[in-house]
Amino acid sequence: MEHKTTLGKSNLRVPRMGVGAMVWGDPKGLARLHPAKTAYGGAHGIEEERRAVEVSIEAGVNLFDTAAMYSMGAAERRLGELTRGKDVIIATKYPSGFSFRVENFPKELEMTLARLGRDSIDLYQHHYPNARILIPELMDRVADAVEAGKVKAVGVSNYSAEQMREAYEALAKRGIPLASNQVEYSLLHRKPEVDGTLDACRELGITLIAYSPLAGGMLTGKYSPQNRPGGFFRRILPQYNRKALEAIQPVIKLLREIGDKYSKTPGQVAIRWLIENPIVLPIPGAKNGKQAADNAEALKFSLTAEEVEMLSHSTMAWRK
């Protein structure tokens, strides 16, 4: 089965899934209070992060996604350290803070290159749209970086269909494709199907990179009304309350039933549901080597069209 694809209409060949490295690194001071670390906990130390890199590459998953904002740069530094000299594809996101202006872009790029220890970034993504940032003006700066050889492919993140079209058109004037839009997408978050994002990606030839493909762990099957997740933030979020956890149990049951047929876990089936869409590329996070190995199992089987439809039908309530 084909494990590689082209990212949008760029020249970048990528695996059919990647690795999210959001909570990697050893943050200091206030960086330790990054919301993701507080909610999900950090990765399990540098040796487990190293193992996650090794087992992922061995499985053919050599795309790693991070961001300048994660732990105030600590995640980029760690990913750069662990992947130096290896055949990997690095995707990262800018800016590093909320006071970003378009004129800050060259400095942001240089800081990220320094943290990663690289001369160029494979996929550089604008992390969040901002009303103060003119998209055409920003894309013009990114295009300059592409022409300078410091960025290989251009992406955006959390862009609406309209914002994505604006970025696409601005880059097209410079002869550069918009390769991807990274948004939340899973069986329990199907909003991209109804807000125009997925349709626009399909129309324009843009890859949808799906973050939180396991819905914050809810699709792994390890949580239930009797076994709620730990961590203060997760326990107060509505999607982790008892009513929400009760509502997903029929979905988990179906994931288990399908998974049993292939000797796969509910989480692996949930990731595979995304992979079955040729324009979607999930990036589940991995805190350790075991999680990375478990995630990579999603590449080792396929779902039938009937199974894809069963899962889609069972999660219609989350298609809003």
C-alpha positions, 0 to 999 in steps of 0.5 A: 500500500502507498505510504507516500503522497505529494503535499498539495501541489508542492514538490514535497513528498511526505508520508501519509501521516506525521508525528505531532511534537507539540509537547516535546522539549524541556521548557524553562520558566513560564514556558512550562505553563504552556496550555498543551503541557498543562492539559496533556502533560509533557513528553516522557523525556529526551530518551523517549522523544528520541525513541519516538523519532527512531521508531517513526522513521523506521516505520516510514513516518519521517514528517514531524510537526511542531511550532515556534509557540510550543513551550516558547521554542523548546519544542523546536529546539528539541526536534532540531536536536533529535533529527539533526543529520536524519532524513526527515521532513520538518513542518513548523509554524510561526509566529512565536508570540501574539504581538507578531507583525508582518515586518517581523517575519524575517526575524521569526524565520531566522529564529526558528532556523536557529532553534532547529539548526537547519538552513531551510524549513520543509513546510512553514505554516502561519499558525493562526489568522489574525485580523491585524495581519493582511494575508496577501502581505504576509504571503508575499514575505513567505514567497520571498523566503521560498525564493531565497531557499529558506522555505520549501513549501508553504502552509497555513493553519486554522485558516477558514476556507475564505482565508485559505483562498486569499492565501492561495491567490496571493501565493499564486501571483508569485508562482508558489502553491499553497501546500496545506492547511492544518486544522482540527479534524477527527471523527469527533470533530468533523467541522471541516466537512461542513464549513467549506474547508475540506471542499476548498482543499479538494478544489484547490489541490491543498492537503488538509493536515489533521491535528488532534486526530484522536480528539485529545485521546477520546478516540483511543478508547481509554476514557469512559464516564468511569475513567475520566482523563487526568489534568485540571484543564481536561477535566473542566473541558466540556468534551471530557465531562461524563455526559460527553464521554457517555455519548462517545461509547457507541463510537468506541464500540464500533471502532473496537469491532472494526479494529478486532477484524484487523487486530488494531486498536480503536485509535488506529482505526480512527487515524486510518479513517482520516488516511482513507481520504487522499487529501487528508494527512493526520499528525497524531502526537507521540509522547514516547516511542510506544505511542509513536509505534502504535500510531504508525500501525495505522499505515499497515491496513486499510478500511473498506468503503463500507467501514469508512461509511459506518464510521462516518454515519456513527459520528454524524452528531459531531459533523457540525 
